[in-house]
Amino acid sequence: MPLQTQRLMFRVKRIHTFILQTFLPLLVMTFAICWFIVLMQFLWKYVDEMVGKGLSMAVLGEMVFYAALSLVPMSLPLAILFASLMTFGNLGERLELLAIKSAGISLMRLMRPLIVLMSLVSVGSFFFQDAVMPVSQVKLWSLMMSMRMKSPELDIPEKTFFNEIQGYNLYVREKNPQTGLLKDLMIYDNSAGFNNVMVILADSGRLKMADNKLFLLLTLYNGEAFQNLKRQSSPATAAQPVAYRRETFATKEILIEFDANFNRTDESYYQNQYIGKSINSLSLFVDSVSLILDSVRLINAEAIYRTSYKRSVPNVIDRRAVDSIAMAPFDSIVAQQLEQSRGSILSRAKGVFEGYKADYFFRGATLDQDSIKVRRHMMEWHTRFTLAFGCVVFFFIGAPLGAIIRKGGFGMPVILSVLIFIAYYNVNTIGSKMARDAVWPVWEGMWLSSAVFAAIGIFLTWKAINDSAILNSDTYIEVFKRIIGKRELRNIIWKEVVIYNPDYATLPDRLEALAAEAGSYLKRHRRFPGYISYWKRGGQEPEAEQISERMEAIVEELGNSSHILVLNKLMDYPIIGALTPLGLQMGRRTAMALGAMILPTGLPLYFIALYRRKLLRQDLKAIKKVSQELKEMIEAIPKTDPQ
């Protein structure tokens, strides 16, 4: 092997080591940041179900642990996007990427070790979702359900009704935090039903939890209770007064059932859901239930066919008679019956059809529920692959994008990462809803975001390999300048060696003719053209284009002059670019006119053209003035002066 080739291979290996050492710390850092952010978002979403329940730190820590495991697949693609943007942005900003390319190493060759690494990360993410995610999801949601079912802590507020104790509403005007004494209590006891509500007023009281945390002992002092006595009402007793019970007490104790213990729910329910199944279990469920659904649909179709009136007609009736009955209107068939039997016929027909309708609505609702379960399992099956594939997709978006923008640090990469991830999340949400509602096939909806952003990644990679300036701000500034008609300054350099000298004898006449043409154009076009007349001409200015061509011919010839004053004066000529709107050139004016009148882009293009017409008038005034001054300067040159 040649020595030069060995050196190149050694250099490439060193560069691969360098790029891995640069990328991996950033990946770990960004993953920790993204993981923490999505975890805080999850906790903030469910904070109301955790606060005020008296949960121990062990239970809260267990919930956070399972939530963190469940959020790993979501955090990983965003971290890869962020890290790849920062890595290649830093390389571009420090001109290291330029030096690597100058050494003959392409961008794809530089990305090769990271592509291998992202492939391994993608495979690892898939197996993590298949092995760890079902267990963590089952643990997490069963724990969340246990938290929801746990009774809240008894922190009774002042001057407001407290209804967290089932069957009771408590109002406390004041409470003593040191002694736990509650003052001025009002209690609505509806534990026996709203028809037997008991109202209790007390000067003070105490609320104590039993040792087993299954009961509350409410002790009241110096109060009274009022309750209507429920009795069966009848016409004979409706006018009698309602009996009630009134009680005055010095001390009254009430025992209330209140389970304050933390009881874990059974995990078997969530293990049978789509979140608790592996890839093989999801596939088995989809295949088996889909087969059952197809069989049920076939049975329903056969039942509908059997219950049709054609199949119910006895076989002894001639087929033509059956067809004639089928073609006859229902009203005419009923009219042929006896008048006293028409009502019963209609009632029986209505009952039969309502029974059929209710039966098939029930069958359809059952099939819909099973179909929704199948789609949810299919969506989860595809999600395991799309999240893993998203790691590779986001790398092929972040790496070339960082090489293009050449901005490192946390500023621009953070903004771009957040915007790209929000766009990805929105597209993924649209696809998921389409798949969930059976508007699209499940695979189309779930792979929509991956397909869209994979195409974006391919496009950005191609642009980065070709050193495109697609995201260079100077490129868009230059386009904007061309749109608004911003002229660049003319630069003419004195030539030491001149092959053809200017024809000073004919130049004054040509300059005078150029100034006359510019003045004539300004007189004829004092007013701006109307919208229709402008687009009828196709937005073109042939006269102004001819004036610009003659001016450029004079500038090119006088650029060979040896007189410094003449060269300086030539730089006062403006540079006139394309005069059609936005620089568009169209062969047929009719097509442009129709497009401008039909498409909504015609009006803004017209306003841009009016602005450029204003700039054109300024340029023509400058052409007229400079041409006259150049004519005077050339005429003042002595005839004996060498040319």
KADA-V44606 format. One record per helix or strand of 2 or more residues. SS is the DSSP state (H for helix, E for strand). FROM is the first residue (numbers start at 0). TO is the last residue. Records with the same first field share a line. If there is no record, write none. Layout:
# KADA-V44606
SS->FROM-TO ; FROM-TO
This chain:
# KADA-V44606
H->2-44 ; 46-48 ; 56-69 ; 71-92 ; 95-101 ; 106-148 ; 193-195 ; 267-270 ; 273-275 ; 278-305 ; 308-311 ; 318-326 ; 329-334 ; 338-404 ; 410-435 ; 441-445 ; 447-464 ; 472-483 ; 503-523 ; 530-535 ; 541-557 ; 563-569 ; 580-582 ; 588-597 ; 600-634
E->160-161 ; 167-174 ; 181-188 ; 197-208 ; 214-227 ; 243-256
